[in-house]
């Protein structure tokens, strides 16, 4: 699937990713189009653990065209990415609780 993203940082960042879901707990993506990014590749690997939980491994490689000011890269690394991961965690845990209560 192609998915378009828009972020408002100190400028508008638009990019399109090709997202692929594999049948065995893997989602990965690659950059299709962006005027600002030269690379955005990554993915999630979900694996069952012996104690019945799920381990999630997240990988991301991002590269920008040119150099970004530190204020922008700091916002991405220290603010946006941790918030995004926290949202994913909350959604996954809520879904898991819903399955247990069904």
C-alpha beads as a LAMMPS data file, in Angstrom:
LAMMPS data file: protein, C-alpha beads

102 atoms
101 bonds

1 atom types
1 bond types

-500.0 500.0 xlo xhi
-500.0 500.0 ylo yhi
-500.0 500.0 zlo zhi

Masses

1 110.0

Atoms # bond

1 1 1 0.000 0.000 0.000
2 1 1 1.118 3.554 -0.651
3 1 1 0.574 5.902 2.289
4 1 1 1.131 9.655 2.236
5 1 1 2.283 11.421 5.406
6 1 1 2.355 15.112 6.286
7 1 1 4.203 16.513 9.290
8 1 1 4.255 20.119 10.425
9 1 1 7.625 20.769 11.993
10 1 1 9.113 24.154 11.353
11 1 1 8.176 23.439 7.743
12 1 1 5.733 21.035 6.120
13 1 1 7.249 17.614 5.463
14 1 1 5.397 15.439 2.929
15 1 1 6.421 11.948 1.946
16 1 1 4.942 8.735 0.604
17 1 1 5.881 5.281 1.860
18 1 1 5.252 1.870 0.357
19 1 1 4.133 -0.245 3.326
20 1 1 4.162 -4.039 3.096
21 1 1 2.707 -6.415 5.674
22 1 1 4.190 -9.882 5.679
23 1 1 2.095 -12.827 6.897
24 1 1 4.326 -13.628 9.889
25 1 1 4.425 -10.537 12.126
26 1 1 6.462 -8.217 9.942
27 1 1 5.634 -4.820 8.515
28 1 1 8.230 -2.904 6.531
29 1 1 8.311 0.212 4.408
30 1 1 10.418 2.115 1.945
31 1 1 10.360 5.653 0.633
32 1 1 8.461 6.172 -2.605
33 1 1 8.444 9.958 -2.885
34 1 1 9.583 13.027 -0.966
35 1 1 10.955 16.465 -1.709
36 1 1 12.889 16.494 1.596
37 1 1 13.870 12.868 2.328
38 1 1 16.324 10.709 0.424
39 1 1 15.682 7.634 2.603
40 1 1 12.947 6.390 4.914
41 1 1 13.188 2.623 5.308
42 1 1 12.163 0.645 8.323
43 1 1 9.850 -1.856 9.854
44 1 1 8.376 -3.707 12.780
45 1 1 9.111 -7.304 13.690
46 1 1 6.651 -8.860 16.160
47 1 1 7.694 -12.100 17.835
48 1 1 6.045 -14.272 20.473
49 1 1 8.044 -14.689 23.665
50 1 1 8.133 -17.874 25.772
51 1 1 6.096 -16.153 28.517
52 1 1 3.198 -15.424 26.145
53 1 1 3.992 -11.782 25.462
54 1 1 5.039 -10.133 22.226
55 1 1 8.433 -8.559 21.597
56 1 1 8.382 -5.680 19.112
57 1 1 11.542 -4.618 17.279
58 1 1 11.454 -1.294 15.433
59 1 1 14.009 -0.269 12.825
60 1 1 14.259 3.040 11.007
61 1 1 16.747 4.611 8.606
62 1 1 16.045 8.198 7.589
63 1 1 18.163 10.589 5.546
64 1 1 17.348 14.135 4.502
65 1 1 18.315 16.079 1.410
66 1 1 20.833 18.610 2.630
67 1 1 21.473 19.528 6.241
68 1 1 18.728 20.255 8.738
69 1 1 19.124 22.686 11.614
70 1 1 19.684 20.956 14.987
71 1 1 16.376 22.327 16.282
72 1 1 14.568 20.258 13.614
73 1 1 16.522 17.028 14.099
74 1 1 16.220 17.359 17.894
75 1 1 12.439 17.737 17.600
76 1 1 12.253 14.629 15.405
77 1 1 14.501 12.473 17.588
78 1 1 13.545 13.725 21.056
79 1 1 9.871 14.583 20.591
80 1 1 8.062 13.159 17.577
81 1 1 9.621 9.672 17.420
82 1 1 9.178 8.852 21.150
83 1 1 5.564 10.099 21.054
84 1 1 4.858 8.002 17.970
85 1 1 6.300 4.880 19.606
86 1 1 4.267 5.528 22.777
87 1 1 1.081 5.803 20.714
88 1 1 1.857 2.503 18.948
89 1 1 2.493 0.846 22.323
90 1 1 -0.801 2.115 23.767
91 1 1 -2.791 0.980 20.726
92 1 1 -1.198 -2.481 20.755
93 1 1 -1.721 -2.935 24.504
94 1 1 -5.364 -1.798 24.249
95 1 1 -5.952 -4.272 21.422
96 1 1 -4.347 -7.055 23.443
97 1 1 -6.590 -6.281 26.450
98 1 1 -9.625 -6.334 24.183
99 1 1 -8.704 -9.806 22.916
100 1 1 -8.245 -11.119 26.473
101 1 1 -11.687 -9.822 27.481
102 1 1 -13.440 -11.370 24.458

Bonds

1 1 1 2
2 1 2 3
3 1 3 4
4 1 4 5
5 1 5 6
6 1 6 7
7 1 7 8
8 1 8 9
9 1 9 10
10 1 10 11
11 1 11 12
12 1 12 13
13 1 13 14
14 1 14 15
15 1 15 16
16 1 16 17
17 1 17 18
18 1 18 19
19 1 19 20
20 1 20 21
21 1 21 22
22 1 22 23
23 1 23 24
24 1 24 25
25 1 25 26
26 1 26 27
27 1 27 28
28 1 28 29
29 1 29 30
30 1 30 31
31 1 31 32
32 1 32 33
33 1 33 34
34 1 34 35
35 1 35 36
36 1 36 37
37 1 37 38
38 1 38 39
39 1 39 40
40 1 40 41
41 1 41 42
42 1 42 43
43 1 43 44
44 1 44 45
45 1 45 46
46 1 46 47
47 1 47 48
48 1 48 49
49 1 49 50
50 1 50 51
51 1 51 52
52 1 52 53
53 1 53 54
54 1 54 55
55 1 55 56
56 1 56 57
57 1 57 58
58 1 58 59
59 1 59 60
60 1 60 61
61 1 61 62
62 1 62 63
63 1 63 64
64 1 64 65
65 1 65 66
66 1 66 67
67 1 67 68
68 1 68 69
69 1 69 70
70 1 70 71
71 1 71 72
72 1 72 73
73 1 73 74
74 1 74 75
75 1 75 76
76 1 76 77
77 1 77 78
78 1 78 79
79 1 79 80
80 1 80 81
81 1 81 82
82 1 82 83
83 1 83 84
84 1 84 85
85 1 85 86
86 1 86 87
87 1 87 88
88 1 88 89
89 1 89 90
90 1 90 91
91 1 91 92
92 1 92 93
93 1 93 94
94 1 94 95
95 1 95 96
96 1 96 97
97 1 97 98
98 1 98 99
99 1 99 100
100 1 100 101
101 1 101 102
